[in-house]
Amino acid sequence: SADSAFDDLVIGDYSGNRGISILSGATGQGAVGFGKSGTTADGYLAYNHNGTATSSAMTLKSQGHIKFNAGSSTKFYIEHDGKVGIGTTSPTTILNVAGSSSPQIKLNSDSSSPAIFVGDANRSSDGQHLAEFRANWNGTNVARVVMQAGNDTTNKDNGQIVFFTAAAGTTSEAMRIIESGQVLIGLTETAANTSIDDLQVGNPNSSNQSGITIGSNDEAAIAF
């Protein structure tokens, strides 16, 4: 006998292959709907034919959440507002991935081309953030890497990378690589002679002390 929760229509007797077909028109729809008293279309599973198989579409509709269970728990979850959770049923962002024991997200190229992460934003001003990578310690942001817009706001074709660290809960800039490739530590724009400006440490307009230490138990040197 079938499970009592699903026994209104039973097909088959534990032998052979069984199936149900919904045969629609070439541009029609086949669907299974779910409703309750007062609401006849809380959810449905539908296939919309559109002449050819590749232009047709399968739709899974729910007025509430959508859950995909593998094993005994929900593994993939879609909130009613569109947030997606993998490993969590309480997503707080557009995509929220959760897991135990060093969870990973992997981009694996199946060809000789690289795996690429792209952050794309159409910002209007110099210094506005285009993409960020943030590291939180139990919910508190303690480090981040920011890719930001450069100074060519007409062509929108240059940018900077800025590194932030936190000493006590608030991140502040530690280093940046500007549009032309110079590395700046302690300042946000180049201030050195253009012939010796590849690495700049310390802000000449600040009273803070700056320095570089080269440590070695053998030999330390600067080559020219």
C-alpha positions, 0 to 999 in steps of 0.5 A, spaced: 500 500 500 502 507 498 504 512 504 497 514 507 499 522 505 499 520 498 494 515 497 488 518 493 491 516 486 495 510 486 498 507 480 502 500 479 503 494 484 510 494 485 512 491 478 514 493 472 515 501 470 509 506 471 508 513 468 504 519 467 504 523 461 500 530 460 500 531 452 499 538 450 499 542 444 505 544 440 504 551 444 500 549 450 502 548 457 502 541 461 501 542 469 500 540 476 497 545 480 496 545 488 491 549 492 487 549 498 480 552 500 480 559 498 486 559 494 486 554 488 493 556 485 498 556 491 503 552 487 504 548 480 509 544 476 508 546 469 511 545 462 510 550 457 511 548 450 513 553 445 514 550 438 521 547 439 524 543 445 529 548 446 525 554 446 520 551 451 520 551 459 519 548 465 516 552 471 516 550 478 512 555 482 510 557 489 507 562 493 512 561 499 519 557 499 521 552 495 525 546 498 530 541 495 531 535 499 536 530 498 537 525 504 533 527 510 534 535 510 533 541 505 540 542 501 537 547 496 532 552 498 529 558 495 526 564 499 519 567 497 523 573 496 528 570 491 534 569 496 537 562 495 540 558 500 545 552 499 546 548 506 541 553 509 534 555 510 535 562 512 539 565 507 540 573 508 543 575 501 542 573 494 546 567 495 548 564 501 552 558 502 553 554 509 557 548 511 561 545 516 568 543 516 571 548 511 566 549 506 568 551 499 566 554 493 569 551 486 570 554 479 573 548 475 574 550 468 573 544 463 578 546 458 585 550 458 582 556 459 582 559 467 576 559 472 574 567 472 570 571 478 567 577 475 564 583 479 561 588 474 558 594 476 557 601 472 559 606 477 560 613 476 565 616 480 573 615 481 574 611 487 567 607 488 567 600 489 566 595 483 567 589 487 569 586 494 572 580 497 570 580 505 572 576 511 568 576 517 570 573 524 564 571 527 560 576 523 565 582 524 568 584 518 576 584 519 579 584 512 577 586 505 580 587 498 576 592 494 577 593 487 575 600 485 573 605 479 579 609 477 580 616 475 577 615 468 570 616 469 569 617 461 572 611 458 571 607 465 577 603 463 582 603 469 582 601 476 585 600 483 586 594 488 585 597 495 587 592 501 583 593 508 585 590 515 582 591 522 585 592 529 579 593 533 573 591 529 573 597 524 577 596 517 582 601 515 586 601 509 593 598 509 595 598 502 593 600 495 595 598 488 593 604 483 592 605 476 599 605 474 601 599 478 605 603 483 604 600 490 602 605 496 602 604 503 600 609 508 597 614 503 592 614 498 595 617 492 602 618 489 606 623 492 613 621 490 618 623 484 615 620 478 622 617 477 622 613 484 615 612 485 614 604 484 613 603 492 611 609 496 611 608 504 608 613 508 604 620 507 609 626 507 603 630 509 602 626 516 606 626 522 606 619 523 612 615 523 614 611 517 619 606 515 621 599 512 625 594 516 629 588 512 631 583 517 635 577 516 640 572 520 645 572 514 645 578 509 640 583 507 641 588 501 637 593 497 640 592 489 640 597 484 
